[in-house]
């Protein structure tokens, strides 16, 4: 009896503010296929995976297919933590879909045995890993599957752009990213580079806060007609939401040779996306959106927060929830690359707080800027607050005088705005 093939429409899930694929907990058993099948899609013959003696006899279509496969394989020496968690059949389908997307195919044949649950996992991995998704987060696709087994046979992506548009957009985003990369000083450590990308994005991109006014359905339409959710919106148009911030940051990190992943979940009760970054073989959470002062109710326009710069699991779990429906993420246990520890901003007592502030004022050399201190504990935080600001701000005034004296500045007083984060024991002075 002929098996019935059915076409269905599925919605993608990787974006923090969008609907998710329905997760099917019961997975079907699958039969492994050969790795050679990974490049057997449509008109691409499996034998062209490697150049043969028949190269001269290949058609132009076969030559193009070969080059596409080679390009893909060169770009995927390391595919990331999500790819590694896929089954063998899912990896085959992943490769087939990526090659099809790279070729801008309208129909992508799937040779391995995967079901709709696997397809959701694969798309989640693709749309949070592949370079193409950095500027085209393709949220919709249709697929065909065999009714009695549920096996997926074909995927039909819905592209945001045609091939010519995509070529131009890719060129623009690459040029914008290269401009940022070229600003990096060769003496920078990887932590310095991460901080530079963090600061650049926050300073040069406006968070699209109006998005919070709309319903989920309205948001979906807005995203379909904009680049707020991708790296192009951040680096070229300079306006985005959390997903765009996270994608742009990952794009820059990877160009700089720094491992970085996208994390979907929730923050403060709202769907959200941020990053984890690997530095000196340790993973850290970093949330550029929540470090952007425009997203804070007590924000000002001239400063950047580092409350979510390279923090561990314990800290992120205070107000973020990681979605691990499809994938697990590396543990983030270290604090060595945390902004406050790495740059020596943590005070264990009032004496250390005074030392940090004096040092940072001197580094400003009379210019305006933002100074940070993080207290070792809540009790220390309260002691530092009292030391600096009690008795008509005697403590901070004395520090200013000492720093100005060392700088040779006759000014004995400088105005500042104080901002505090009691939960994280952070004191910020905007001078």
Secondary structure as UniProt FT lines:
FT   STRAND          5..11
FT   TURN            16..17
FT   HELIX           35..39
FT   TURN            42..43
FT   HELIX           46..49
FT   TURN            53..54
FT   HELIX           55..57
FT   HELIX           60..75
FT   HELIX           81..84
FT   HELIX           88..102
FT   TURN            103..104
FT   STRAND          108..109
FT   HELIX           116..126
FT   TURN            127..129
FT   HELIX           131..134
FT   STRAND          140..146
FT   TURN            147..149
FT   STRAND          152..157
FT   HELIX           163..181
FT   TURN            182..183
FT   TURN            186..187
FT   HELIX           190..204
FT   STRAND          206..207
FT   HELIX           209..213
FT   HELIX           216..224
FT   TURN            228..229
FT   HELIX           231..235
FT   STRAND          239..240
FT   HELIX           242..255
FT   TURN            256..257
FT   STRAND          260..267
FT   TURN            268..269
FT   STRAND          270..279
FT   TURN            280..281
FT   STRAND          282..286
FT   HELIX           288..291
FT   HELIX           293..295
FT   TURN            297..298
FT   TURN            301..302
FT   TURN            307..308
FT   HELIX           313..316
FT   TURN            317..319
FT   STRAND          320..322
FT   TURN            336..337
FT   HELIX           339..342
FT   TURN            343..344
FT   STRAND          346..347
FT   HELIX           350..364
FT   TURN            365..366
FT   STRAND          370..375
FT   HELIX           378..407
FT   STRAND          417..421
FT   TURN            422..425
FT   STRAND          426..430
//
